[in-house]
């Protein structure tokens, strides 16, 4: 059956949500508008800037290019997740390494870096962040922040 | 700019027209849904959604998205010996990570990895790259070098067509609306490689991309980014086989690029020779 308003049951940051969405609602608009999770930013509406990156079943996706209805039965993680240790380590490392200025790109950077192994080398980190643009500064401190988050989580486990 | 609206707290910026959405479970259901007026197949959405945001004129005919990602026939990578079958909704990320593809057709894994950005690669599909009329489809370029055929479902049942024939039909806009692309099949070519010159590593459109696949000593060369759609450059392949200079064949086979904001034809043809040589050298070593 074809419909313009559809039910969606999605787990966002560990919490289950049941609502009805318009088919033409993107995931980022659902997160920001319906759920009030405005940590995820909209930069370009074309997948080119990476600002809207979230995890869908653990995998980074551009949330401006996913329909909210497609997340039915799935799990979404955003920068607001309250108790994700990897997110906490990354956020702390971005602050400690001064890996941000205006902060607009930071949630996307952190979500894009999220799946990296803790011991990822710089080339691997840069490849993972290749789709994320920062317009304030450069990428040196951002890469350093991701490296630092990895070191901290490696150290924490031992 | 959209950026300003977002920073000012405006909630909805991704402005899509009114749409309906349906997610069929079988090929027959999908084809029935596609028969409805204003229906359009929807897979990764990485080209279709930005076109809808921008209200491109051709999107005026779209009122229903038929999500084809739940069809078993469009999923998975299947090793069939001399050929691989790759479902149409396999993503670029799945292609790049597939051990079978990396071993049997490395050019395809490399092209997938050269496409867009990591997050977009988790969405964009093989089938989408085939049917989107973009001059720089990296995956299509690799598929052409692998002598690809496509598997289609239409009113006459399921049948196969050479990829090049499908691209020509798409160009002529003679694609029946209820014809569904199920999969692509490619030749096993362990000695193959992809090289690309782009504007940005994370999202660069290929100024020129080359896919080289060796069948014994015979190279097949496909080029992307230059004009129209990616194409098999037979004369370039012959020149490569003969260790002859590539420039004459390139000049003969490459019509001038249509995108005038890109670097000059002369530059790109010179760059093409370099990119082809790089891919060839890596294919030789594979």
Interface residues (C-beta under 8 A of the other chain):
Chain A: X1 X2 X3 X4 X6 X22 X23 X24 X25 X26 X28 X29 X32 X33 X38 X41 X42 X43 X44 X45 X46 X47 X48 X50 X53 X56 X59 X60 X61 X62 X64 X65 X66 X67 X69 X70 X104 X112 X127 X128 X129 X130 X131 X132 X133
Chain B: X2 X3 X5 X6 X7 X9 X11 X12 X13 X14 X16 X17 X18 X19 X20 X21 X22 X33 X36 X44 X45 X46 X49 X50 X53 X64 X65 X67 X93 X116 X117 X118 X119 X120 X122 X123 X201 X202 X203
